Amino acid sequence: MGRYLSRVGPSLINFEICSVDSVRSGVIALSAENSHEGHRFVSSAYRNCKSLGIDAVVVPDSSTIKAQFPAITPTGSFGTRQGYSNPIGGWAEAGRAVEVGIKRVRQMGGTVRSGCEVVGLAKGGEGRKVEAVVLKSGEEVKADVVVVSQAATGWSSC
């Protein structure tokens, strides 16, 4: 189990829990101490998770944040930071995640086309919903769900 701490702007700290055995790594988003802007952002992101049906949990203080980690994991102090824990967010083994996703799509009867260079997205619903991808060949491939991944390029890895 690895722990990675990164700054995402001046008022947000992203703490990821990554496991080499799991595609889902979880993420804890914390506002910086005494940052009203960071707290507003984290609160908005939490509400967004909940609206999407994600079982995110508010972590209002240092002891609650520490409780999100296995007891044997040293964490240090989180001071007065607060935020939320998203058990299915984060980045770990992006290539493996895509592999598992492709397998599941095929098992459910879906079609996966790889190796096609996408040059654009065709949007409908007043520009709010991607309805197709446009390939370099000019072909427009319509789909109920479009998944964009750069896992093969190593864009996202833990």
Secondary structure by P-SEA (a helix, b strand, c coil): cbbbbbbccccbbbbbbbbcccccbbbbbbcccccaaaaaaaaaaaaaaaaacccccccccaaaaaaaccccccccccccbbbbbbccccccaaaaaaaaaaaaaaaabbbbbccccccbbbbcccccccccccccccbbbbccbbbbbccccccccc
